[in-house]
């Protein structure tokens, strides 16, 4: 399968002919020392072992696919637009120059090209990916729907990715290092207590919990937290109401909440399925309907 076919239409649409080795597009040999990093490159981590493997391949076969650069506008230097791994590996291989295609792009296109290139090669970790999405939305007014169409993803996939950035830095570091998957981390967003989030993130890592197990753990934890907070609030407001609520809960065998209002109030009785509802009806209406 050719590189052009494997990369799909997204990057090819932004860089016409850049991935077609048989095209007549003009390529230049540009000194590596004149190429500056892409300031909009979303990727922060590069696998050194894989770079060494690519460098060895370059020593043996040369650079088979040109990188893409953009003039900086001064000093005859260039910004690297696409081909960060090839550029780094070429330096490791001892090359002084590299084949390049020169194109002019605005800042938005440089970020979008770098993002698409990394996504299509699956080079970004989930945190880098989410940060790149957020930057496109913040700096260039992309909507989640815009990004989904542009990148060939679903809108919920974009939304779920960006939501990860609401987690504490310690948890984001675990995700970036591959200790925690996005699926394992996402349920932690339902926990409102940051310390609990970090505590359970460590528990997920140490016990190797699946994403589904992490979801159940988070649900149980947040449910307990809400119940505890509600009980504390009621107790603080009115000890008599709290005691009455507790007695009704014991009698019915389910969660009960008394909500006093300025005039009157309500009593909430929770049930957990059809059988539980029938059980409660039997207790409340012993003689039947």
C-alpha positions in Angstrom: 0.0 0.0 0.0 1.4 3.4 -1.0 2.0 6.2 1.5 -0.5 8.3 -0.2 -3.2 5.7 0.0 -2.4 4.9 3.6 -2.4 8.5 4.8 -5.9 9.1 3.3 -7.3 12.3 1.8 -7.0 14.6 4.8 -3.3 15.4 4.5 -3.2 15.2 0.8 -5.9 17.8 0.5 -3.8 20.2 2.6 -0.5 19.4 0.9 -1.2 18.6 -2.8 1.2 16.1 -4.3 3.4 16.1 -1.3 3.0 12.4 -0.8 3.1 11.4 -4.4 6.6 10.2 -5.2 5.8 10.0 -8.9 4.6 13.6 -9.3 6.5 16.4 -11.0 6.3 18.6 -7.9 9.5 20.5 -7.4 11.7 19.3 -4.6 14.8 21.0 -3.2 17.7 19.9 -1.0 17.6 22.1 2.0 20.3 22.3 4.7 19.0 20.8 8.0 20.5 23.7 9.9 18.1 26.0 8.1 15.0 24.1 9.2 13.3 25.3 12.3 10.7 23.2 14.3 7.1 23.7 13.5 5.9 26.0 16.3 2.4 24.4 16.1 3.6 20.8 16.3 1.2 19.2 18.8 3.5 16.2 19.4 5.9 16.5 22.3 7.3 13.0 22.7 9.2 11.0 20.1 10.2 7.3 20.5 14.0 7.4 20.5 14.3 3.7 19.5 12.0 4.2 16.5 13.9 7.3 15.5 17.2 5.2 15.6 15.5 2.6 13.4 14.5 5.2 10.9 17.9 6.8 10.9 19.5 3.4 10.1 17.0 3.1 7.2 18.0 6.5 5.9 21.7 5.6 6.1 21.0 2.6 3.9 18.4 4.0 1.5 18.3 7.8 1.9 15.2 9.9 2.6 12.5 8.3 0.3 9.8 10.9 0.9 10.4 14.6 1.0 9.5 16.7 4.0 7.3 19.8 3.6 8.6 23.2 4.7 7.3 26.8 4.7 9.5 29.9 4.4 9.8 31.8 7.7 10.0 35.1 5.9 13.5 36.0 7.1 17.1 34.7 6.9 16.2 32.2 4.2 15.1 29.7 6.9 12.1 27.4 6.8 9.6 26.1 9.3 9.0 22.4 9.2 5.4 21.7 8.3 5.3 17.9 7.8 8.0 15.2 8.3 9.2 15.8 11.9 10.4 12.2 12.3 12.2 12.1 9.0 13.9 15.4 9.8 15.0 14.2 13.3 16.2 10.8 11.9 18.1 12.5 9.1 20.1 14.5 11.7 20.8 11.3 13.6 21.9 9.6 10.4 24.5 12.4 9.9 22.9 14.1 6.9 23.6 17.8 6.2 20.6 18.3 3.9 17.2 16.7 3.2 14.8 16.7 0.2 11.9 19.1 0.8 8.9 20.6 -0.9 8.5 24.3 -0.2 5.0 25.6 0.3 3.5 28.7 1.9 1.0 28.1 4.7 -0.7 30.3 7.4 -0.5 29.4 11.0 -3.9 27.6 11.0 -2.8 25.3 8.1 0.5 24.5 9.8 -1.2 23.4 13.0 -3.9 21.4 11.1 -1.3 19.7 8.8 0.9 18.7 11.8 -2.2 17.4 13.7 -3.5 15.4 10.8 -0.1 13.9 10.0 0.3 12.7 13.5 -3.2 11.5 13.9 -3.1 9.5 10.7 0.1 7.9 11.8 -1.2 7.4 15.4 1.8 9.3 16.7 0.0 11.5 19.3 -0.8 10.3 22.8 -4.3 11.1 24.0 -3.3 14.2 25.9 -1.4 15.7 22.9 -4.4 14.9 20.7 -6.9 16.6 23.0 -4.7 19.7 23.4 -4.4 20.0 19.6 -8.1 19.8 19.2 -8.6 22.4 21.9 -6.0 24.7 20.3 -7.8 24.5 16.9 -11.1 25.3 18.5 -9.7 28.1 20.6 -7.4 29.8 18.2 -9.2 29.3 14.9 -12.9 29.0 16.0 -13.4 25.4 14.9 -16.4 23.7 16.3 -16.4 20.1 17.3 -18.5 19.3 14.2 -15.9 21.2 12.0 -13.1 19.1 13.4 -15.0 15.9 13.1 -15.6 16.5 9.4 -12.1 17.8 8.7 -10.3 14.9 10.5 -12.7 12.1 9.5 -13.8 11.5 13.1 -17.1 11.5 14.9 -18.2 14.5 16.9 -18.5 12.5 20.1 -14.9 11.2 19.6 -13.7 14.9 19.5 -15.8 15.8 22.5 -14.6 12.8 24.6 -11.0 13.6 23.7 -11.2 17.3 24.8 -13.0 16.4 28.0 -9.9 14.5 29.2 -8.1 17.9 29.7 -10.4 18.6 32.6 -8.6 16.0 34.6 -5.8 17.0 37.1 -2.2 17.2 35.7 -1.0 14.1 37.6 -3.6 12.0 35.8 -2.9 13.6 32.4 0.8 12.7 33.0 -0.2 9.0 33.5 -2.2 9.1 30.3 0.7 10.7 28.3 3.1 8.1 29.6 0.8 5.3 28.6 0.2 4.2 32.2 -3.5 4.9 31.9 -5.7 4.7 28.7 -8.2 7.3 27.8 -10.9 4.7 28.3 -9.7 4.0 31.9 -9.4 7.7 32.7 -12.6 9.1 31.3 -14.8 7.7 34.1 -12.8 9.7 36.6 -14.4 12.8 35.1 -17.6 11.9 36.9 -15.9 12.2 40.3 -16.1 15.8 41.6 -13.4 15.5 44.3 -9.9 16.0 42.8 -8.1 14.0 45.5 -10.5 11.1 44.9 -9.8 11.3 41.2 -6.0 11.0 41.8 -6.5 8.3 44.4 -8.6 6.1 42.0 -6.3 6.8 39.0 -3.5 5.2 41.0 -5.8 2.3 42.0 -6.7 1.7 38.3 -3.0 1.6 37.3 -1.9 -0.6 40.2 -4.8 -3.1 39.9 -5.0 -3.0 36.2 -8.7 -2.3 36.1 -10.5 -2.3 32.8 -12.3 0.8 31.5 -15.6 -0.8 32.5 -14.3 -1.6 36.0 -13.1 1.9 36.3 -16.5 3.2 35.3 -18.2 1.1 37.9 -15.7 2.2 40.6 -16.3 5.9 39.7 -20.1 5.5 39.7 -20.0 3.9 43.2 -17.6 6.5 44.5 -19.6 9.5 43.3 -22.9 8.0 44.4 -21.5 7.6 48.0 -20.1 11.2 47.9 -23.5 12.6 46.8 -25.3 10.6 49.5 -22.9 11.6 52.2 -23.1 15.3 51.2 -26.9 15.2 51.1 -27.1 13.5 54.5 -24.6 16.1 56.0 -26.5 19.0 54.5 -29.9 17.7 55.9 -28.3 17.0 59.3 -26.8 20.5 59.4 -30.1 22.1 58.5 -32.4 20.2 60.9 -31.4 17.3 63.2 -35.0 16.3 63.6 -35.6 16.1 59.9 -32.4 14.0 59.5 -33.5 11.6 62.2 -37.0 11.2 60.7 -35.4 10.6 57.3 -33.2 7.9 58.7 -36.1 6.2 60.4 -38.1 6.1 57.2 -35.1 4.8 55.3 -34.7 1.9 57.8 -38.4 1.1 57.6 -38.6 1.1 53.8 -35.1 -0.3 53.2 -34.2 2.3 50.5 -32.9 5.8 50.2 -35.3 8.5 51.3 -34.9 12.3 51.2 -37.1 14.8 53.0 -37.0 18.3 51.3 -38.6 20.9 53.5 -39.9 24.0 51.6 -41.2 27.4 52.8 -44.6 25.9 52.9 -44.8 22.1 53.2 -42.2 20.0 51.4 -41.7 16.7 49.6 -40.5 13.2 50.4 -38.4 11.4 47.8 -38.4 7.6 47.9 -35.9 5.9 45.6 -36.3 2.5 44.0 -33.9 0.4 42.0 -35.9 -1.6 39.5 -39.3 -3.0 39.0 -39.0 -5.6 41.7 -37.9 -3.0 44.2 -40.8 -0.8 43.3 -43.2 -3.7 43.8 -41.6 -4.4 47.2 -42.1 -0.7 48.3 -45.7 -0.7 47.1 -46.4 -3.8 49.2 -45.0 -2.0 52.2 -46.8 1.3 51.6 -50.1 -0.3 50.5 -50.3 -3.7 52.4 -54.0 -4.1 51.4 -53.2 -3.6 47.7 -54.5 -1.1 45.2 
